Structures are given as C-alpha cells and as structure tokens.
C-alpha cells in the first residue's frame, strides 16, 4: 500500500462561516426541556465533558424545528454560494448543557459537509466556540442569544474552560450534502 503523509502548510487564508440570529422562544423552551429530561446520556465518553443528550435528537420537540431551519439554511448557502441545488441530510444532532468550567476537547466533524451550533441563551462570560487555527486573537466566536453558527465539518474547534454563572445550553449537529 502507498504510504500517505500528512502535510500541514502555513496558509494565510480565511475560513468560511455562516451565521444568523434566531428569535424562537417557544422552540428554545422545548429544547431546554428535552435536554434537561435527557440528562447525561454520553457519560463523558466523547470530547464533550458536560451533560450531553443522545446523538439523534432531530425528531424531538424543538429540535425538529431547528433541524428544518438548518436544512433550509444549508440549501440556501449551497445555492447562493455555489449555484448548486442540494439534498442536505442531518445525520446527527445533540443537545448540551454546560456548567462553569466544563469543556469540549479539540476535534472536528469530518466527513460532515457542515457542522452547526446553536446557542439558546448563553450566560454572560460563557465561553464561545474556539477555532485554534484562527489563533488566540480571532479564534473564539463570542456568544449571543440565538446565535446559529455554520462552519465546515473539517475545521478543528473546542470549548475552553471558563468560569460563568448559570447554564450554557447548545444544540450541535452535522449536515451531509448530496446532489439532487
């Protein structure tokens, strides 16, 4: 078999992210209720070292509405950015509830085309999503209530330790793109 070597090149380039702010109080309440009811289903056996639901939540109350929004947004991105009509599929979608100082280790979601994270109502001072390849100066996206962030699935990211009060509820998922 041919030996394959990894080669990381220092490129000065930008990474494409898409974001919007959602104002969906009823959806948010449903999602929070489901996350609280689920408890910690993963028991810290993933990169997430916080409370995490099952992997397949897209049909649950609140999550289903967000899933449909994410599908529509990914269709719009594909058409407006690349002039291609696609059939996006959410393969997995899960809920998270972080307490102060809880983290998620550095990872990516490859081979997903897009990953998304939705921040329901993040507490003041809660950590944002950190993208190490963007460096300390620009790598952490500050959180806002209702922020829905889309980024390529291969991009490394993490949640770093930080003290805050309250709970940081998020929904994360992966979208795979197929041509129509």
N, C-alpha and C positions, 0 to 999 in steps of 0.2 A: 504494500500500500504506500502511496505517496505521502511523505511527511508534510504536514501543514503547519506553518509557523505563524504566530500572531505578530503583527507589526502595527504598533500604535504610532501614528505620525502626529507631530505637533502642528495642528492646523489652526489658523485664525479664521474661524468661521462662526456662523450663527446657527442656533438650533431653532427649529420652528415649533412654536407652541400656539395653541388657540385657547381662548378663554372667554367666558361670559359670566354674568351675574344673574342668578335665578332668584326670583322672589316667589316662593312657593310654600307659604307657612303650613298649609294642610299636609302637603307631601312631606315636609320636614318633620312634622309631629308623628306621622305614620312611620317614617324611617327610624326615628329615635325610639319609638315604642318597640318596634321589631328588634332593633339592636339590643335594647335592654332585656327583652324577653329571651333572646337567643343566649345571652351570656357569652362566656368564652368557650367557643367550640373547638378552637385550634390549640389551646393549652400551651402557647409559646413554642409550637413546633414549626413555625415559619420565621421569616425575617421580622415579623411583627412581634414585638414584646409588649403587647397591650391586648385588651379584650377584642376578639375577632369572631365574627359570625361564621356560618357555613360559607362555602365558596360560591354556591349557586342561589343567589337571592333575587334575581331579576323578576321573578313572578310574585314576590311578596308585596304586601301593601306599601305604597310609597316608592319602593324600589322599582316597581313596574313602570310607574310614570317617568321616573328618572331614566330608566333604560330606554324607553321610547324616545325621550328627548335626545339622549346620546346617539341613538341610531340616526335620528333626523339630522343632528349636527354633523355627524361623520359623512353622511350623504352630501350635505351642503358643502363641507370642506372639500371633498373629493371633486365635486362638480365645479365649484368656483375656483379652486386652486389648480386643478389638473384637467378640467373639462372631460371628466370621466364619470359615467354613472356606475355605481357600485351597489353591491348587496352586502352591507355590513352585518356582522353577527357578534353579539356579546357572548363570549364563551364562558366567562366567569365574572362575578360581581359580588362584592362582600362589604360588610359594614364593620366599622372600627370605633372603639371608644377608648381614647387615651386619657390617662390621668397624668398629673405633673411628673416630669422626668421620664416618662415611658418613651420608647424609641422604636424605630424600624431600621434594621441594618441595610447597608448599601446593597442594591440589587437592581435588576432590570426585569422587563416583562417580555423579552423576546421569546417567541416569534410573533407576538401581537403587533398588528399594524399601529394601533393607537392604544394608549392607556389613558384612563381618566381618573380624576379625583375630584370629589365634590365635598366642599366644606360647609356644613349646615349652619352653624353659628359659633365659630371658633372664639374661645375666650381671649381676652386681651393677653398679650405676651405668649400665646401658644406658638410652638414652632411651626414654621412653614415647611413646605417640601424643599429639600436641599438637593441641588444638582451639582455634584462635585466637579464635573468637567467645566462648569462655568466659573469656578473659583470662589474664594471667600467673599469677594466684593460683589458679585452678582448672582451667586448660585442659589440663594434662598428666596423663594417666592413668598412674600408677605401675605398673610391670610386676610380675607374679607368674608363677611357673612354672604352665603350663597355663591361663592366662587366655584365655578366648574372649569377645571383645567384639563386640556387635552395635550398630550405630548407623545412623541414616537415611542413605541414599546421597547426599543433597544437602549434608551437613554438611562444611564445609571442615576439613581435617586435614593434618598434616605430621609428619615425623620430623626433629627438630633435631639439629644437630651436638653430639656429646658424646663425651668420651674414656671408654673402658671396655676391659676385657681379655676376650678370647675372641670368640665369635660370637653374634650376635643372630638366631636363626632364627625366622621368622614365616611364616604362611600367610594370605593375604588373598583375599577373593572378594566377589562381588556376587550378590545374590538378587533376582529379579524375581518379583512376586506376581501371580498370575492367580486370578480367582474360579473356584470349582469349578462 
